[in-house]
Amino acid sequence: MEDTYFGGRDYCNKDEKRVGRLLAEAGILNEYSKEFPTVDRLGRHGKREVDFWLDQPRMLRGFPRPVQAIEVKSSDKINGRGRCQRRELLTAGVETFKVTPNIIELWEREGILEDFGLATKTIRGRRRKKKR
C-alpha cells in the first residue's frame, strides 16, 4: 500500500501527494478537493471537484496562462469522463489544467513556478537565452 499522507492531508494517490508537496515547497496556498456546483449538458445540477484550487491564479511551468484549478491525471490520454468533467466545471466558471506525471517530473526537476528571468520558452520545451 502506497503512502499518500503529507502535510496533514491524505491524498487519493501518490501523484496528488507529489503535487501537494510541490505546492507546499513553493509556498502556494491551496484547497484540496474543492467542490463546485455544475450543470451537465442535459441541464441537471450536480457537483464536481478539482484536485487543487490555488489561492490565486499562478503562472506554473508548462502552462500558457495563469492556473488556479489543477486536475491530476495518471496519463496524457483524454477520456470521455475527463472531458465531461472539464466541460461541466467550465459552466461554473472554473477552467481546469491537467497535470500528468510528465508535468510533475518537470516541476520536480525545474520548479513549479514559471521563471521569466533570462530564459524564454521555445517549441519542444527547450530553453534558450533571450537576445539582448
N, C-alpha and C positions, 0 to 999 in steps of 0.2 A: 504494500500500500504506500502511495506516494505522500510525502509531507507537503500539505498545502497551506499550512498555517504560517503567517508572517505579520508582524506588526499589529497584533491584536485582532486580525481578521482571518477567517477560514475561507480560503478561495476555493472555487469549484474545481480548478485543475492547476497543474504546475505552470502553464503559460500565463494564466491570470496572476498567479503568485509572482512570476518574474516581472510582469508589467507593474504590479503593485509595488514591488521592491524598487524598480527603476524610478517610478514616480516619487516615492518616498526619498530616495537618494538625491533626486533633483529638487526636492523641496516643493513639489507641486501638490497642492491640496486637492483632494478628490473625494467623491462619494462613490462607494462601491455598490453595484447592483441597484441603480436608481430606476424607479418605475415612472412611466409617463402614460397618461390616458391617450388612447389612439382610436381611430376609426378605420375598419378594414374596407376593402373595395365593395363590399355588399352593404356598407353603411352601419355595420354593427359596431357598438362601442366595446372597447376592451382595454387592456393594459399591455405594454411591452416594457422591457427593461434594457438598459445599456449596462455593459460591464463596468465602465468607469466614466463618471461625469466630472470633468475638471472644474476647478473653482472659477476659471475664466478661460476663454479661448487662448490657445498657445500654438506657436509655430513649432511643431515637432518634426524631427528629422524624417525625411522620406515622404512628406505630405506637402501638397502645393499651396495650401491655405490653412488658416488657423483651425485647430482641432479643439472641440470641447467634449465630444462624446466618442469613446473608444469601445469598439466591439472586438474582443479577442476571438480569433478563429484558428482552427487547427491546420488549415491549408489554404492555398490561394484559390481553390475551387469555389465557384459561386454556385450555390444550390438554390432551389426554389424557396425554401424556408428563410434563408438569409435575405433574399431579395424582398420577400413579403414583409419581413421584419423591418428592413430599411425603409420600404415604401410607407408602412404604417407609422413609423416614427417620424417620417417627414410630414405627415398630416398633423403632428403635434409640434412641428417646427424644430425638430431635432435631426440634424444631419450626423450620421454615424460614420466613423472611419474604421475600416477593418485593419486589424493588426494581426499578422501571422507570425509564425516562428522566425521567418526570414527577417522581418522588421525588428523583432525582439533581439535577434542576434546583432543586427546593425546598431541598435540602441546600446546594447551591452558593449560593443566594440568602440563606438564613436560618440556615445552620449545621446540622450533623448531629445534635448533641445537643439533646434537648428542654430547653427553658428553662421552669422552673417559677417564674419570678420574678413580675412583676406581670401577666403576660398568662395567659389561660386559653384552651383550645381551645373553639370553638363549632362548630355544624353548618356544613358547607360550608368548613371550614378557615379562616374569618375569625377574627381575634383581637380580643378586647375586654379592657378593663381590669377587674380584679376590683373589686367593690364593697367599700368599706371600712366 
